[in-house]
Amino acid sequence: MFQGHLEPAVIKHALSSYISEARALLKLEPAPDEKAVHDIRVLMKKSRAVMKLISWGIDEEEFKKDYLAFREVGRITRSWRDTSVHRKTLLGLKKKYPELFTLLYSDTVLGSLMNTTDPVVDLGETLKDELWNIDGILNKAGYRIRFCNIGSLTHEGLIGQLEGTYEQVSDIYIRARNNPKPGNLHRFRKRAKDFLYQLFFFRFLNEALVTEMEESLDQMTQNLGKFNDLAQLIMALDYKYSGLSDQPVFDELILRIRDEQDSYLAKVWPAAYNIFCPGQKLVNLLG
């Protein structure tokens, strides 16, 4: 049996802290930099994971309003992140395969992705509006969280919700392992992050094992994220191989990107199996 108890107030305090931290990062001058945007997005993922953890014990309308608010912030900031990630990924590939990029210097799509500036550096009117909009969304969410009734949340119910998340991720893992297409892997990463961020609140059950599992999950989801960044880059390059290509150099670049993806997946599967192997129960995993 699990030992110890989780007080709902601890979760509520953490959720409020995530919102406050995100709002503080938004107000960096002259604008949030690349790291701040990344941190804001992580805080929103943590917030959504917490909302899922407590969803069974709060008003359904309250859950929808706050969950959708955090998702909207993620949606707005996604375009800021994608631009910088494409550029950084391509610059990394250029450093590794300079001869390919020398031959591809005239490719307009490749050039446009590599030469774009970070959108949060140039504080245009659109970005100002988006920053103001996000701050307003988080301000309202923070107010709702402050007065959210969590009285019906129980330790046993929270444990049950964590176990439900674990079982869901285990199922998605098996699907992704059997059919590792980008969509399945992306879904596996998102749900594994939910489990990672929810697991944080249960360290008291077995701190050493939980912390070790968190580290493994974090590394695993980072590798899945790098795989996804490369998949998104291929989409941004609008590459589709139809046979008898007249762009062998471009084909080679894509194959190099595929090799990079394979190397990341090779690091994912052993860790994923250890945590989510068929038939394994969370109670046994936590010792």
Contacts in CASP RR format, 6 or more apart in sequence:
PFRMAT RR
TARGET T0000
AUTHOR 0000-0000-0000
METHOD contacts of the structure
MODEL  1
MFQGHLEPAVIKHALSSYISEARALLKLEPAPDEKAVHDIRVLMKKSRAV
MKLISWGIDEEEFKKDYLAFREVGRITRSWRDTSVHRKTLLGLKKKYPEL
FTLLYSDTVLGSLMNTTDPVVDLGETLKDELWNIDGILNKAGYRIRFCNI
GSLTHEGLIGQLEGTYEQVSDIYIRARNNPKPGNLHRFRKRAKDFLYQLF
FFRFLNEALVTEMEESLDQMTQNLGKFNDLAQLIMALDYKYSGLSDQPVF
DELILRIRDEQDSYLAKVWPAAYNIFCPGQKLVNLLG
1 283 0 8 1.000
2 159 0 8 1.000
2 205 0 8 1.000
2 283 0 8 1.000
2 286 0 8 1.000
3 205 0 8 1.000
4 155 0 8 1.000
4 204 0 8 1.000
4 205 0 8 1.000
5 155 0 8 1.000
6 155 0 8 1.000
6 158 0 8 1.000
6 159 0 8 1.000
6 201 0 8 1.000
6 202 0 8 1.000
6 204 0 8 1.000
7 155 0 8 1.000
8 54 0 8 1.000
8 150 0 8 1.000
8 151 0 8 1.000
8 153 0 8 1.000
8 158 0 8 1.000
9 150 0 8 1.000
10 201 0 8 1.000
11 50 0 8 1.000
11 53 0 8 1.000
11 54 0 8 1.000
11 150 0 8 1.000
11 153 0 8 1.000
11 158 0 8 1.000
11 201 0 8 1.000
12 145 0 8 1.000
12 148 0 8 1.000
12 150 0 8 1.000
14 50 0 8 1.000
14 201 0 8 1.000
15 47 0 8 1.000
15 50 0 8 1.000
15 51 0 8 1.000
15 145 0 8 1.000
16 142 0 8 1.000
16 145 0 8 1.000
16 146 0 8 1.000
18 43 0 8 1.000
18 44 0 8 1.000
18 46 0 8 1.000
18 47 0 8 1.000
18 50 0 8 1.000
19 43 0 8 1.000
19 47 0 8 1.000
19 138 0 8 1.000
19 141 0 8 1.000
19 142 0 8 1.000
19 145 0 8 1.000
21 39 0 8 1.000
21 43 0 8 1.000
22 39 0 8 1.000
22 40 0 8 1.000
22 43 0 8 1.000
22 44 0 8 1.000
22 73 0 8 1.000
22 138 0 8 1.000
23 135 0 8 1.000
23 138 0 8 1.000
23 139 0 8 1.000
25 32 0 8 1.000
25 36 0 8 1.000
25 39 0 8 1.000
25 40 0 8 1.000
25 43 0 8 1.000
26 32 0 8 1.000
26 36 0 8 1.000
26 40 0 8 1.000
26 131 0 8 1.000
26 134 0 8 1.000
26 135 0 8 1.000
26 138 0 8 1.000
27 135 0 8 1.000
28 36 0 8 1.000
30 123 0 8 1.000
31 120 0 8 1.000
31 121 0 8 1.000
31 123 0 8 1.000
31 127 0 8 1.000
31 131 0 8 1.000
32 40 0 8 1.000
32 120 0 8 1.000
32 131 0 8 1.000
33 118 0 8 1.000
33 120 0 8 1.000
33 121 0 8 1.000
34 84 0 8 1.000
34 118 0 8 1.000
34 120 0 8 1.000
36 120 0 8 1.000
37 77 0 8 1.000
37 80 0 8 1.000
37 81 0 8 1.000
37 84 0 8 1.000
37 120 0 8 1.000
38 81 0 8 1.000
40 73 0 8 1.000
40 77 0 8 1.000
41 74 0 8 1.000
41 77 0 8 1.000
41 78 0 8 1.000
41 81 0 8 1.000
44 70 0 8 1.000
44 71 0 8 1.000
44 73 0 8 1.000
44 74 0 8 1.000
44 77 0 8 1.000
45 193 0 8 1.000
45 197 0 8 1.000
46 197 0 8 1.000
47 66 0 8 1.000
47 70 0 8 1.000
48 67 0 8 1.000
48 70 0 8 1.000
48 71 0 8 1.000
48 194 0 8 1.000
49 193 0 8 1.000
49 194 0 8 1.000
49 195 0 8 1.000
49 196 0 8 1.000
49 197 0 8 1.000
49 198 0 8 1.000
50 197 0 8 1.000
50 198 0 8 1.000
51 63 0 8 1.000
51 66 0 8 1.000
51 67 0 8 1.000
51 70 0 8 1.000
52 67 0 8 1.000
52 161 0 8 1.000
52 165 0 8 1.000
52 194 0 8 1.000
52 198 0 8 1.000
53 158 0 8 1.000
53 161 0 8 1.000
53 162 0 8 1.000
53 165 0 8 1.000
53 198 0 8 1.000
53 201 0 8 1.000
54 63 0 8 1.000
54 150 0 8 1.000
54 153 0 8 1.000
54 158 0 8 1.000
54 161 0 8 1.000
55 63 0 8 1.000
55 67 0 8 1.000
55 161 0 8 1.000
56 157 0 8 1.000
56 161 0 8 1.000
57 150 0 8 1.000
57 152 0 8 1.000
57 153 0 8 1.000
58 148 0 8 1.000
58 149 0 8 1.000
58 150 0 8 1.000
58 152 0 8 1.000
58 153 0 8 1.000
59 149 0 8 1.000
62 144 0 8 1.000
62 148 0 8 1.000
65 141 0 8 1.000
65 144 0 8 1.000
66 141 0 8 1.000
66 144 0 8 1.000
66 145 0 8 1.000
66 148 0 8 1.000
69 137 0 8 1.000
69 138 0 8 1.000
69 140 0 8 1.000
69 141 0 8 1.000
70 141 0 8 1.000
72 137 0 8 1.000
73 134 0 8 1.000
73 137 0 8 1.000
73 138 0 8 1.000
76 130 0 8 1.000
76 133 0 8 1.000
76 134 0 8 1.000
77 134 0 8 1.000
79 119 0 8 1.000
80 118 0 8 1.000
80 119 0 8 1.000
80 120 0 8 1.000
82 232 0 8 1.000
82 236 0 8 1.000
83 116 0 8 1.000
83 118 0 8 1.000
83 119 0 8 1.000
84 118 0 8 1.000
84 119 0 8 1.000
85 229 0 8 1.000
85 232 0 8 1.000
86 113 0 8 1.000
86 116 0 8 1.000
86 232 0 8 1.000
86 233 0 8 1.000
86 236 0 8 1.000
87 113 0 8 1.000
87 114 0 8 1.000
87 116 0 8 1.000
87 118 0 8 1.000
89 229 0 8 1.000
89 230 0 8 1.000
89 233 0 8 1.000
90 110 0 8 1.000
90 113 0 8 1.000
90 114 0 8 1.000
90 233 0 8 1.000
91 114 0 8 1.000
93 100 0 8 1.000
93 101 0 8 1.000
93 253 0 8 1.000
93 256 0 8 1.000
93 257 0 8 1.000
93 260 0 8 1.000
94 101 0 8 1.000
94 114 0 8 1.000
96 256 0 8 1.000
97 253 0 8 1.000
97 256 0 8 1.000
100 249 0 8 1.000
100 252 0 8 1.000
100 253 0 8 1.000
100 256 0 8 1.000
101 110 0 8 1.000
103 249 0 8 1.000
104 110 0 8 1.000
104 249 0 8 1.000
104 250 0 8 1.000
104 253 0 8 1.000
107 250 0 8 1.000
109 236 0 8 1.000
109 237 0 8 1.000
109 238 0 8 1.000
110 237 0 8 1.000
113 233 0 8 1.000
113 236 0 8 1.000
113 237 0 8 1.000
119 127 0 8 1.000
120 127 0 8 1.000
158 201 0 8 1.000
159 202 0 8 1.000
161 198 0 8 1.000
162 195 0 8 1.000
162 198 0 8 1.000
162 199 0 8 1.000
162 202 0 8 1.000
162 282 0 8 1.000
163 282 0 8 1.000
163 283 0 8 1.000
165 191 0 8 1.000
165 194 0 8 1.000
165 195 0 8 1.000
165 198 0 8 1.000
166 195 0 8 1.000
166 276 0 8 1.000
166 282 0 8 1.000
166 285 0 8 1.000
167 282 0 8 1.000
168 191 0 8 1.000
169 188 0 8 1.000
169 191 0 8 1.000
169 192 0 8 1.000
169 194 0 8 1.000
169 195 0 8 1.000
169 276 0 8 1.000
170 276 0 8 1.000
170 277 0 8 1.000
170 278 0 8 1.000
170 279 0 8 1.000
170 280 0 8 1.000
172 184 0 8 1.000
172 187 0 8 1.000
172 188 0 8 1.000
172 191 0 8 1.000
173 188 0 8 1.000
173 192 0 8 1.000
173 272 0 8 1.000
173 276 0 8 1.000
174 276 0 8 1.000
174 278 0 8 1.000
175 184 0 8 1.000
175 188 0 8 1.000
176 184 0 8 1.000
176 185 0 8 1.000
176 187 0 8 1.000
176 188 0 8 1.000
177 269 0 8 1.000
177 272 0 8 1.000
180 265 0 8 1.000
182 227 0 8 1.000
182 228 0 8 1.000
182 231 0 8 1.000
185 224 0 8 1.000
185 227 0 8 1.000
185 228 0 8 1.000
185 231 0 8 1.000
185 265 0 8 1.000
186 224 0 8 1.000
186 228 0 8 1.000
186 231 0 8 1.000
188 224 0 8 1.000
188 272 0 8 1.000
189 221 0 8 1.000
189 224 0 8 1.000
189 225 0 8 1.000
189 228 0 8 1.000
192 217 0 8 1.000
192 220 0 8 1.000
192 221 0 8 1.000
192 224 0 8 1.000
192 272 0 8 1.000
193 221 0 8 1.000
195 217 0 8 1.000
196 214 0 8 1.000
196 217 0 8 1.000
196 218 0 8 1.000
196 221 0 8 1.000
199 210 0 8 1.000
199 213 0 8 1.000
199 214 0 8 1.000
199 217 0 8 1.000
200 214 0 8 1.000
202 210 0 8 1.000
202 286 0 8 1.000
203 210 0 8 1.000
203 211 0 8 1.000
205 286 0 8 1.000
206 286 0 8 1.000
206 287 0 8 1.000
209 285 0 8 1.000
209 286 0 8 1.000
209 287 0 8 1.000
210 286 0 8 1.000
213 275 0 8 1.000
213 285 0 8 1.000
213 286 0 8 1.000
216 271 0 8 1.000
216 274 0 8 1.000
216 275 0 8 1.000
217 271 0 8 1.000
217 275 0 8 1.000
219 267 0 8 1.000
219 271 0 8 1.000
220 267 0 8 1.000
220 268 0 8 1.000
220 271 0 8 1.000
220 272 0 8 1.000
220 275 0 8 1.000
223 264 0 8 1.000
223 265 0 8 1.000
223 267 0 8 1.000
223 268 0 8 1.000
224 264 0 8 1.000
224 268 0 8 1.000
225 264 0 8 1.000
226 260 0 8 1.000
226 264 0 8 1.000
227 261 0 8 1.000
227 264 0 8 1.000
227 265 0 8 1.000
227 268 0 8 1.000
230 257 0 8 1.000
230 260 0 8 1.000
230 261 0 8 1.000
230 264 0 8 1.000
231 261 0 8 1.000
233 257 0 8 1.000
234 254 0 8 1.000
234 257 0 8 1.000
237 254 0 8 1.000
239 250 0 8 1.000
239 254 0 8 1.000
241 251 0 8 1.000
241 254 0 8 1.000
245 251 0 8 1.000
275 285 0 8 1.000
END
